[in-house]
Amino acid sequence: MALLPEEKELVARSLQLYAQMIGSQYGAAEMQAVVPMIKGILKKLDEVGTGAGAPNAGSAPHGVSEEHFHAVCSICPKSGGPTGCQDPVTAKFPGKCDPILTYERNKRLQA
């Protein structure tokens, strides 16, 4: 699951504020020691969701239980196969898409 642009921006701004706090509390030398690490984190943010560490085809994506994956996602037309779920709600809120909610509602009614 890839990060949204707003989420990437939030992390980047947080890291900038962190570097500024290090600089003001400990000095410029300590801040310069942290800058390469921050640059590495920002580079990794660009790679999130591009395939490195992505779930394998046939396994549940992050935030979706195995039960939901096997009972709902495997037959859902929005599953998208190896590229992951194409439902925008599920991308933002894993496990909260209509098919999963319908499955849970039906499961409660049958119990």
C-alpha positions in Angstrom: 0.0 0.0 0.0 1.5 3.3 -1.1 1.5 6.4 1.0 -0.8 9.3 -0.1 1.0 12.5 -1.2 -0.4 14.2 1.9 1.1 11.5 4.1 4.5 11.8 2.5 4.3 15.6 2.9 3.5 15.2 6.6 6.4 12.9 7.2 8.8 15.2 5.3 7.6 18.3 7.2 8.0 16.4 10.5 11.5 15.4 9.7 12.3 19.0 8.8 11.0 20.2 12.2 13.0 17.4 13.9 16.2 18.6 12.2 15.5 22.2 13.2 14.9 21.1 16.8 18.2 19.1 16.8 20.0 22.2 15.4 18.5 24.5 18.0 19.1 22.2 21.0 22.4 20.6 20.1 24.0 22.7 17.5 24.7 22.7 13.8 27.2 19.8 13.9 24.6 17.4 15.3 22.0 18.6 12.9 24.4 18.0 10.0 25.0 14.5 11.3 21.2 13.8 11.2 20.6 15.2 7.7 21.9 12.2 5.7 19.7 9.9 7.7 16.7 12.2 7.0 17.5 12.2 3.3 17.6 8.4 3.4 14.2 8.3 5.0 12.8 10.7 2.4 14.2 8.5 -0.4 12.6 5.4 1.1 9.2 7.3 1.3 9.3 7.6 -2.5 9.8 3.8 -2.7 6.9 2.8 -0.4 4.3 0.9 -2.3 6.4 0.5 -5.5 6.9 -3.2 -5.1 9.6 -3.4 -2.4 7.9 -5.0 0.5 4.6 -5.3 -1.3 2.4 -8.2 -0.3 2.8 -11.3 -2.5 0.0 -12.2 -4.9 -2.4 -14.5 -3.1 -1.8 -13.1 0.4 -3.8 -10.6 2.4 -2.8 -7.0 2.0 -1.8 -5.0 5.1 -4.9 -4.2 7.2 -7.1 -7.0 5.8 -7.5 -10.2 7.8 -6.9 -13.6 6.3 -10.6 -14.5 6.9 -11.7 -11.4 4.9 -9.1 -12.0 2.2 -10.2 -15.6 1.6 -14.0 -15.1 2.0 -14.3 -11.7 0.3 -11.2 -10.3 -1.5 -10.5 -13.5 -3.4 -13.9 -13.2 -5.2 -14.2 -9.4 -5.3 -14.1 -7.9 -8.8 -12.1 -4.9 -7.4 -9.3 -7.1 -6.0 -7.0 -6.2 -8.9 -5.0 -9.4 -8.7 -1.3 -8.8 -8.1 -1.6 -5.0 -8.1 -3.8 -5.1 -5.0 -7.2 -3.8 -4.3 -8.5 -1.1 -6.6 -11.3 0.1 -4.3 -10.4 3.7 -3.1 -12.1 3.2 0.3 -10.1 0.0 1.0 -6.9 1.7 0.0 -7.5 4.4 2.6 -9.2 2.3 5.2 -8.2 -1.4 4.8 -11.0 -3.8 5.9 -13.7 -1.2 5.5 -14.9 -1.7 2.0 -18.5 -2.5 1.2 -18.0 -6.2 0.4 -16.2 -6.8 3.7 -18.8 -4.9 5.6 -21.6 -6.8 3.9 -19.8 -10.1 4.7 -19.6 -9.1 8.4 -23.2 -8.1 8.5 -24.4 -11.3 6.9 -22.1 -13.3 9.3 -23.8 -11.6 12.3 -27.2 -12.2 10.9 -26.5 -15.9 10.5 -25.2 -16.3 14.0 
